Amino acid sequence: MGYHRAGFEVVGVDIEPQPNYPFEFIQGDAIETLKSMLRNDNQIAGHTFDAIHASPPCQRYSGIQGLAVARNGAYKEHADLVGPTRALLQATGLPYVIENVVGAPLNNPITLCGSMFGLKVYRHRLFESNMYLFEQEHEPHDDQTPSAGNGISPKGFISICGTGGVRGMKAKEILEYWRMAMGIDWMNRAELAQAIPPAFTEFIGQQLMEQLSRKVSA
């Protein structure tokens, strides 16, 4: 949605069905889709692309890994797909963005936080690109967000994770608050738990659009 707001026509790809996705959607493996693009002059489904955004699965690098080990003594093994994804993106020759969690092996990333955009979720995420990206000033957090399920901070920040209950909130209230906190009004709770705020990709997309426009006019 953020890239759409920045002026791009968006086509999404995911291996899982996404019934609430608001744009054209291709269900399929993203790695295989990139390989197919390389075989077909950077085209898929009749589209030629100006830029590509990729969000490889983040579970391998997520801080929740330590929590799972502490609670259960184990954590499911997850593939490291950042490297293979980057190699394919570079092979396309197109401008690209890779998004992932803090701790992921991204090259010279910028960090975005919900507090930069007036949101009620921190949701720190890294963004790598082969285009120049600048980031906003990241003010120190003076409001500690309670861990998942433990309510809202004094300034209204919430942790958006999982599908369990949240202390002091009914199920409908959780969904409404999560949507408000993320700036998303079309996703269910399971989708919100995996999402990033559209404000992040709108900020990135505006920079990409400006740089692509300069190339066209040059």
WOSUL-V693896 format. One record per residue. N is the residue number from 0. RES is the residue in three letters. D_LAST is the distance of its C-alpha to the last C-alpha in Angstrom with 2 decimals. Layout:
n->N res->RES d_last->D_LAST
n->N res->RES d_last->D_LAST
This chain:
n->0 res->MET d_last->28.35
n->1 res->GLY d_last->26.09
n->2 res->TYR d_last->23.03
n->3 res->HIS d_last->24.15
n->4 res->ARG d_last->24.38
n->5 res->ALA d_last->20.85
n->6 res->GLY d_last->19.72
n->7 res->PHE d_last->19.97
n->8 res->GLU d_last->22.32
n->9 res->VAL d_last->24.71
n->10 res->VAL d_last->26.93
n->11 res->GLY d_last->29.46
n->12 res->VAL d_last->31.51
n->13 res->ASP d_last->34.79
n->14 res->ILE d_last->37.96
n->15 res->GLU d_last->40.10
n->16 res->PRO d_last->40.35
n->17 res->GLN d_last->38.57
n->18 res->PRO d_last->40.36
n->19 res->ASN d_last->38.86
n->20 res->TYR d_last->35.21
n->21 res->PRO d_last->33.51
n->22 res->PHE d_last->30.77
n->23 res->GLU d_last->30.81
n->24 res->PHE d_last->32.66
n->25 res->ILE d_last->33.38
n->26 res->GLN d_last->36.48
n->27 res->GLY d_last->36.30
n->28 res->ASP d_last->35.90
n->29 res->ALA d_last->32.37
n->30 res->ILE d_last->32.66
n->31 res->GLU d_last->33.81
n->32 res->THR d_last->31.08
n->33 res->LEU d_last->28.42
n->34 res->LYS d_last->30.38
n->35 res->SER d_last->30.44
n->36 res->MET d_last->26.67
n->37 res->LEU d_last->26.40
n->38 res->ARG d_last->28.92
n->39 res->ASN d_last->27.10
n->40 res->ASP d_last->23.45
n->41 res->ASN d_last->22.62
n->42 res->GLN d_last->24.38
n->43 res->ILE d_last->27.42
n->44 res->ALA d_last->29.37
n->45 res->GLY d_last->27.04
n->46 res->HIS d_last->23.97
n->47 res->THR d_last->20.72
n->48 res->PHE d_last->19.30
n->49 res->ASP d_last->16.03
n->50 res->ALA d_last->18.00
n->51 res->ILE d_last->21.66
n->52 res->HIS d_last->24.08
n->53 res->ALA d_last->27.41
n->54 res->SER d_last->30.61
n->55 res->PRO d_last->33.14
n->56 res->PRO d_last->36.76
n->57 res->CYS d_last->37.50
n->58 res->GLN d_last->41.31
n->59 res->ARG d_last->41.47
n->60 res->TYR d_last->39.97
n->61 res->SER d_last->41.31
n->62 res->GLY d_last->43.86
n->63 res->ILE d_last->46.06
n->64 res->GLN d_last->47.00
n->65 res->GLY d_last->49.26
n->66 res->LEU d_last->50.78
n->67 res->ALA d_last->51.62
n->68 res->VAL d_last->53.28
n->69 res->ALA d_last->55.24
n->70 res->ARG d_last->56.44
n->71 res->ASN d_last->56.98
n->72 res->GLY d_last->57.08
n->73 res->ALA d_last->54.28
n->74 res->TYR d_last->50.70
n->75 res->LYS d_last->49.42
n->76 res->GLU d_last->47.34
n->77 res->HIS d_last->43.68
n->78 res->ALA d_last->41.20
n->79 res->ASP d_last->38.43
n->80 res->LEU d_last->35.37
n->81 res->VAL d_last->32.57
n->82 res->GLY d_last->32.38
n->83 res->PRO d_last->32.49
n->84 res->THR d_last->29.92
n->85 res->ARG d_last->27.47
n->86 res->ALA d_last->28.05
n->87 res->LEU d_last->27.27
n->88 res->LEU d_last->24.12
n->89 res->GLN d_last->22.85
n->90 res->ALA d_last->23.88
n->91 res->THR d_last->21.65
n->92 res->GLY d_last->18.50
n->93 res->LEU d_last->17.22
n->94 res->PRO d_last->16.63
n->95 res->TYR d_last->20.21
n->96 res->VAL d_last->22.63
n->97 res->ILE d_last->26.31
n->98 res->GLU d_last->28.77
n->99 res->ASN d_last->32.34
n->100 res->VAL d_last->35.28
n->101 res->VAL d_last->35.99
n->102 res->GLY d_last->37.51
n->103 res->ALA d_last->35.32
n->104 res->PRO d_last->33.88
n->105 res->LEU d_last->30.19
n->106 res->ASN d_last->28.00
n->107 res->ASN d_last->26.99
n->108 res->PRO d_last->27.05
n->109 res->ILE d_last->26.84
n->110 res->THR d_last->29.88
n->111 res->LEU d_last->30.07
n->112 res->CYS d_last->33.34
n->113 res->GLY d_last->34.55
n->114 res->SER d_last->35.86
n->115 res->MET d_last->32.33
n->116 res->PHE d_last->31.95
n->117 res->GLY d_last->35.49
n->118 res->LEU d_last->36.81
n->119 res->LYS d_last->40.35
n->120 res->VAL d_last->39.54
n->121 res->TYR d_last->38.12
n->122 res->ARG d_last->36.92
n->123 res->HIS d_last->35.10
n->124 res->ARG d_last->32.43
n->125 res->LEU d_last->30.14
n->126 res->PHE d_last->26.50
n->127 res->GLU d_last->24.86
n->128 res->SER d_last->21.24
n->129 res->ASN d_last->18.96
n->130 res->MET d_last->16.32
n->131 res->TYR d_last->17.17
n->132 res->LEU d_last->19.71
n->133 res->PHE d_last->21.69
n->134 res->GLU d_last->25.13
n->135 res->GLN d_last->27.33
n->136 res->GLU d_last->30.46
n->137 res->HIS d_last->33.26
n->138 res->GLU d_last->36.47
n->139 res->PRO d_last->39.68
n->140 res->HIS d_last->41.51
n->141 res->ASP d_last->44.75
n->142 res->ASP d_last->45.84
n->143 res->GLN d_last->47.08
n->144 res->THR d_last->46.43
n->145 res->PRO d_last->49.59
n->146 res->SER d_last->49.45
n->147 res->ALA d_last->48.97
n->148 res->GLY d_last->51.75
n->149 res->ASN d_last->53.04
n->150 res->GLY d_last->51.80
n->151 res->ILE d_last->49.47
n->152 res->SER d_last->48.93
n->153 res->PRO d_last->50.20
n->154 res->LYS d_last->46.73
n->155 res->GLY d_last->46.22
n->156 res->PHE d_last->44.19
n->157 res->ILE d_last->45.12
n->158 res->SER d_last->44.69
n->159 res->ILE d_last->43.40
n->160 res->CYS d_last->44.83
n->161 res->GLY d_last->47.24
n->162 res->THR d_last->49.27
n->163 res->GLY d_last->52.40
n->164 res->GLY d_last->53.77
n->165 res->VAL d_last->52.75
n->166 res->ARG d_last->55.58
n->167 res->GLY d_last->56.51
n->168 res->MET d_last->54.28
n->169 res->LYS d_last->55.09
n->170 res->ALA d_last->52.98
n->171 res->LYS d_last->51.37
n->172 res->GLU d_last->50.68
n->173 res->ILE d_last->48.96
n->174 res->LEU d_last->46.55
n->175 res->GLU d_last->45.84
n->176 res->TYR d_last->45.35
n->177 res->TRP d_last->43.09
n->178 res->ARG d_last->40.87
n->179 res->MET d_last->40.74
n->180 res->ALA d_last->40.11
n->181 res->MET d_last->37.14
n->182 res->GLY d_last->35.66
n->183 res->ILE d_last->36.39
n->184 res->ASP d_last->38.81
n->185 res->TRP d_last->38.78
n->186 res->MET d_last->39.92
n->187 res->ASN d_last->43.46
n->188 res->ARG d_last->44.74
n->189 res->ALA d_last->44.20
n->190 res->GLU d_last->40.53
n->191 res->LEU d_last->40.06
n->192 res->ALA d_last->41.62
n->193 res->GLN d_last->38.84
n->194 res->ALA d_last->35.89
n->195 res->ILE d_last->33.43
n->196 res->PRO d_last->32.64
n->197 res->PRO d_last->29.75
n->198 res->ALA d_last->28.78
n->199 res->PHE d_last->27.71
n->200 res->THR d_last->25.26
n->201 res->GLU d_last->24.02
n->202 res->PHE d_last->23.20
n->203 res->ILE d_last->21.45
n->204 res->GLY d_last->19.75
n->205 res->GLN d_last->18.31
n->206 res->GLN d_last->16.64
n->207 res->LEU d_last->15.35
n->208 res->MET d_last->14.13
n->209 res->GLU d_last->12.25
n->210 res->GLN d_last->10.54
n->211 res->LEU d_last->9.92
n->212 res->SER d_last->8.51
n->213 res->ARG d_last->5.90
n->214 res->LYS d_last->5.15
n->215 res->VAL d_last->5.60
n->216 res->SER d_last->3.81
n->217 res->ALA d_last->0.00
